Amino acid sequence: MMHSPFLRPAPGVRGVMLTVLLALLPGIAVYAWQFGAGILVNLLLASCTAVAAEAAMLRLRGRAVGLAVGDLSALVTAWLVALSLPPLVPWWLTVLAVLIAIVAAKHLYGGLGQNPFNPAMAAYCAMIVAYPALMSQWPAPGQLDFGAQLDLILGGPRNIDAISSATVLDALRTGLRTPGATVDALRQTSPFGAVGGSGWEWVGAAYLLGGFLLLARRVITWHMPLAFLLTLALVSGVAWLIHPAQFAPPWFHLASGGTLLAAFFIITDPVSGATTPRGKLIFGAGIALVAWLIRSFGAYPEGIAFAVLLMNICVPLIDMKTQPPVFGHRGGESP
């Protein structure tokens, strides 16, 4: 017979990371269905590189290797890196991105729990700045079979016109530079789908399903995803109402790019994000605002990664200014 108090023990790092990996599986499955199994090769490359880099850094730092590698945090980072990169990038780019995430963005700052920047987004930004051409080669749904994808990943010849398709964010940004072009006219062409990008709408819906699992298991709280999605919908909706010919509607922004992956799996990183309830709302809203500004006026079609890193810088100030009052003291009083 059980007796009170009925307290649920807090899940350990391994349990949390395992839940995140499981929540990513629906998105990965739909990704492979829509764009081919090449993403599975990238996930395998990223996973092996992350585990090896994690073990090497722990040994160099004189830490226990087995327990730390077994906490699955390196695998979560690897999967987020692989899912953020185009599925056709050569193998060495995936390996380099994961090494930057694990070695530079994580362990050079002290390892798990010490990194001020989101490792996956730091790696993504490094790659898009260093290799913009390779980072723009995204396939259309069903465009290449697995053999062709594997050849490209392993270093085969890259005929850009044959293998790449502009993302909807890139197509919109580029198309609007044409005199007389409008958002509605551009959305009637390829690669646009009914709401966002053709094929990516299904991937986003699968990430949303995984996000609900994280919320149900209390791995994340509602603050960051809700603030991020509502703010992105609000700012894009206001711009669309003011000038619908030049600004995409809010549902397009919510269903395009890495919006839903970011909302539940990236900005909710417990280490590099805000920790207070009000701080989480500010953090999520800030990422959405900066991401929309970059999407609409910046040099890159997708601004979420840069927005995350910029808001990571603000986390210490956000947490300091949003600390709840200590129990038994009035707001602003120190104990």
C-alpha positions in Angstrom: 0.0 0.0 0.0 1.3 3.5 -0.9 1.1 6.3 1.7 1.3 10.0 1.2 2.9 12.3 0.3 2.5 11.2 -3.3 5.4 13.0 -4.9 6.6 12.3 -8.4 10.4 12.2 -8.5 12.0 14.7 -10.9 13.1 13.0 -14.1 16.9 12.8 -14.6 18.8 14.2 -17.5 18.7 10.9 -19.4 14.9 10.6 -19.0 14.4 14.1 -20.3 16.7 13.6 -23.2 15.1 10.3 -24.1 11.7 11.9 -24.1 12.9 14.7 -26.5 14.4 12.1 -28.8 11.1 10.2 -28.9 9.2 13.4 -29.5 11.3 14.1 -32.5 10.5 10.7 -34.1 7.2 11.7 -35.7 8.9 14.7 -37.4 11.8 12.6 -38.6 9.5 9.9 -40.0 7.4 12.5 -42.0 10.6 14.2 -43.1 11.9 11.0 -44.5 8.6 10.3 -46.1 8.4 13.6 -47.8 12.0 14.3 -48.7 13.7 10.9 -48.7 15.8 8.8 -46.4 18.9 10.9 -46.8 18.0 12.7 -43.6 18.4 9.3 -41.8 22.0 9.2 -43.0 22.7 12.7 -41.7 21.2 11.7 -38.4 23.4 8.7 -38.2 26.5 10.8 -39.1 25.6 13.5 -36.6 24.9 10.9 -33.8 28.2 9.1 -34.2 30.2 12.4 -34.4 28.4 13.8 -31.3 29.1 10.7 -29.2 32.7 10.5 -30.3 33.3 14.3 -29.7 31.5 14.1 -26.3 33.6 11.2 -25.2 36.9 12.8 -26.4 36.1 16.1 -24.7 35.1 14.5 -21.4 38.4 12.5 -21.4 40.4 15.6 -22.1 38.7 17.3 -19.2 39.3 14.4 -16.9 35.6 13.6 -16.5 33.8 10.2 -16.4 33.0 9.3 -20.0 30.4 6.5 -19.7 27.9 8.2 -17.5 28.0 11.6 -19.3 27.8 10.1 -22.8 24.9 7.9 -21.6 22.8 10.9 -20.6 21.8 11.3 -24.3 22.3 15.1 -24.3 24.9 14.8 -27.1 22.4 12.8 -29.2 19.7 15.5 -28.8 22.1 18.2 -30.0 23.2 16.0 -32.9 19.6 15.4 -34.0 18.7 19.1 -33.8 21.8 20.0 -35.9 21.0 17.4 -38.5 17.3 18.4 -38.7 18.3 22.1 -39.1 20.7 21.5 -42.0 19.6 20.7 -45.6 19.3 16.9 -46.0 21.7 17.0 -49.0 24.7 18.6 -47.5 28.0 16.7 -47.9 28.9 14.4 -44.9 31.8 16.6 -43.8 29.6 19.6 -43.3 27.3 17.7 -41.0 30.4 16.4 -39.1 31.9 19.9 -38.9 28.6 21.4 -37.6 28.2 18.8 -34.9 31.9 19.3 -33.8 31.2 23.0 -33.5 28.1 22.3 -31.4 29.7 19.8 -29.1 33.2 21.0 -28.8 33.0 24.8 -29.2 29.4 25.7 -28.1 29.1 23.2 -25.3 32.4 21.9 -23.8 34.5 25.0 -24.2 32.0 26.7 -21.9 32.1 24.0 -19.3 29.9 21.2 -20.7 26.3 20.3 -20.0 24.5 23.0 -18.0 27.2 25.7 -18.6 26.8 26.7 -22.2 25.3 30.2 -22.7 24.4 29.7 -26.3 22.2 27.0 -27.9 24.7 24.6 -29.4 22.6 23.5 -32.4 21.9 27.1 -33.4 25.5 28.1 -32.9 26.5 25.4 -35.3 23.8 26.3 -37.8 24.8 30.0 -37.9 28.4 29.0 -38.4 27.6 26.8 -41.3 25.2 29.3 -43.1 27.8 32.0 -42.8 30.7 29.8 -43.9 28.9 27.7 -46.6 25.9 29.7 -47.8 25.7 27.9 -51.2 25.7 24.4 -49.6 23.2 25.5 -47.0 20.7 26.6 -49.7 20.5 23.2 -51.4 17.1 21.9 -50.3 15.3 19.2 -52.2 11.7 19.3 -53.3 9.4 16.4 -52.1 10.1 13.2 -54.0 12.8 14.8 -56.1 15.6 12.3 -55.6 15.7 8.7 -54.7 17.8 7.4 -51.8 20.7 6.3 -54.0 21.0 9.8 -55.5 20.8 11.4 -52.1 23.4 9.1 -50.6 25.8 9.9 -53.5 25.4 13.6 -52.8 25.9 13.2 -49.1 29.1 11.1 -49.6 30.7 13.6 -51.9 29.3 13.0 -55.4 29.1 15.7 -58.1 26.6 18.4 -57.2 24.5 19.8 -60.1 22.8 22.6 -58.1 20.0 23.2 -60.6 19.1 19.5 -60.6 19.2 18.8 -56.9 18.1 22.0 -55.2 14.9 23.8 -54.7 14.4 27.2 -53.0 12.6 27.1 -49.7 9.4 29.0 -49.5 11.0 31.7 -47.3 13.8 32.1 -49.8 11.5 32.0 -52.8 9.3 34.7 -51.2 12.2 37.0 -50.3 13.7 36.6 -53.8 10.4 36.9 -55.6 9.3 40.1 -53.9 12.4 41.8 -55.4 10.8 41.6 -58.8 8.8 44.8 -59.6 5.1 44.2 -59.4 5.4 40.9 -57.6 2.9 40.2 -54.8 2.8 37.6 -52.0 -0.5 36.1 -53.3 0.9 35.7 -56.8 4.1 34.1 -55.6 2.3 31.6 -53.3 0.5 30.2 -56.4 3.9 28.9 -57.7 6.3 26.1 -56.6 7.6 25.4 -53.9 4.6 26.8 -52.0 2.0 24.6 -50.6 -1.5 25.2 -49.2 -0.2 27.0 -46.1 3.6 26.9 -46.1 6.1 25.0 -48.1 5.1 22.0 -50.1 5.9 18.9 -47.9 7.1 21.0 -45.0 3.6 21.6 -43.8 3.4 17.9 -42.9 6.8 17.9 -41.3 5.7 20.9 -39.2 2.5 19.2 -38.1 4.6 16.2 -36.9 6.9 18.5 -34.9 3.7 20.0 -33.4 2.6 16.5 -32.3 6.0 15.9 -30.7 5.7 19.3 -29.0 2.4 18.2 -27.4 4.1 15.1 -26.1 6.8 17.3 -24.4 4.1 19.4 -22.9 2.1 16.4 -21.7 5.2 14.9 -20.1 6.1 18.2 -18.5 9.5 18.2 -20.2 8.9 21.8 -21.3 6.4 24.4 -20.1 3.9 26.3 -22.3 5.5 29.7 -21.8 8.2 29.8 -24.5 6.2 28.0 -27.3 3.1 30.0 -26.8 4.9 33.4 -26.5 7.0 32.5 -29.6 4.1 31.4 -31.8 1.7 34.1 -30.7 4.2 36.9 -31.1 5.2 35.6 -34.6 1.5 35.4 -35.6 0.9 38.9 -34.1 3.7 40.8 -35.8 3.3 39.0 -39.1 -0.4 39.5 -39.0 -0.2 43.2 -38.4 2.3 43.6 -41.2 0.1 41.5 -43.5 -3.0 43.6 -42.7 -1.1 46.8 -43.4 0.5 45.7 -46.7 -0.7 42.2 -47.8 1.1 42.5 -51.2 4.5 42.6 -49.5 4.1 40.7 -46.3 3.1 37.0 -45.9 0.1 36.2 -43.7 0.7 34.8 -40.2 -0.3 31.2 -41.0 2.5 31.2 -43.6 5.1 32.1 -41.1 3.9 29.6 -38.6 3.9 26.7 -41.1 7.2 27.6 -42.9 10.8 27.1 -42.2 11.9 25.8 -38.8 9.1 27.6 -36.8 7.5 24.6 -35.2 10.7 22.7 -34.6 12.1 25.8 -33.0 9.0 26.5 -30.9 9.1 23.1 -29.0 12.6 21.7 -29.4 15.1 24.6 -29.8 14.0 27.7 -27.9 13.0 25.5 -25.0 16.6 24.5 -24.3 16.7 24.7 -20.4 20.3 25.7 -20.3 20.6 28.6 -22.7 17.0 29.9 -22.3 15.4 32.0 -19.6 14.4 30.3 -16.4 11.7 32.4 -14.8 8.0 32.2 -16.0 7.9 35.9 -17.1 11.4 35.6 -18.4 10.3 32.6 -20.6 7.5 34.7 -22.1 9.9 37.6 -22.9 12.5 35.2 -24.3 10.0 33.4 -26.6 8.5 36.7 -27.8 11.9 38.3 -28.4 13.0 35.4 -30.6 9.8 35.6 -32.6 10.2 39.4 -33.2 13.8 39.2 -34.2 13.2 36.2 -36.4 10.3 37.9 -38.3 12.5 41.1 -38.8 15.3 39.0 -40.3 12.8 37.0 -42.5 11.2 40.2 -43.7 14.1 42.6 -44.0 17.4 40.7 -43.4 19.9 39.1 -45.7 18.9 35.5 -44.7 15.5 34.0 -45.5 15.3 32.2 -42.1 16.2 34.2 -39.0 15.3 31.8 -36.1 18.8 30.6 -35.4 20.2 34.2 -35.3 17.3 35.3 -33.2 17.9 32.5 -30.7 21.6 33.4 -30.3 20.8 37.1 -29.9 18.2 36.4 -27.2 20.7 34.0 -25.5 22.8 37.0 -24.9 19.9 38.7 -23.1 19.1 35.8 -20.8 21.1 36.9 -17.7 19.4 40.3 -17.8 16.0 38.8 -18.5 16.3 36.4 -15.5 17.6 39.2 -13.2 14.7 41.5 -14.0 12.0 38.9 -13.8 12.9 37.1 -10.6 9.7 36.5 -8.5 9.7 37.9 -5.0 11.0 35.7 -2.3 8.3 34.0 -0.2 7.6 36.2 2.8 8.9 39.4 1.3 7.3 42.1 -0.9 8.3 42.4 -4.5 11.7 44.1 -4.7 12.6 43.3 -1.1 15.7 41.3 -0.5 15.7 38.7 2.3 
